[in-house]
Amino acid sequence: QVQLVESGGGLVQAGGSLRLSCTSARRTSSNNGMGWFRQAPGKEREFVASISWSGGNAIYGESVKGRFAISRDRTKNILYLQMNSLQPEDTAVYFCAAARGALGTSDINGYNYWGQGTQVTVST
């Protein structure tokens, strides 16, 4: 079983930046695609970004393209999400997830392991 733990969330002003991290307790996830999703109160979980096992083939949701960047350090088993130019609509709980296969995907059903989430709040 893959255990994922997110960190790096917090409160930031609009226009600011945060970097989220996701660590895996098992090296199994290094062979899998990884992704970030977010969920705002009263809304469905939304795809943010994904990355393949090799660290390439990054995919982004339309609302974060050009502002967020996903990356991973396979040697340390850490997934990152650099978030720039944050806006109040980015406020949500952010989850990392391990994909069933080697490639990332925007399909929420393509992931079988999830972290507990980290809160990101962007103030005006």
Summary of the structure (lengths in Angstrom):
residues: 124
radius of gyration: 13.2
end to end distance: 39.9
largest distance: 40.1
contacts: 400
relative contact order: 0.32
helix: 9%
strand: 48%
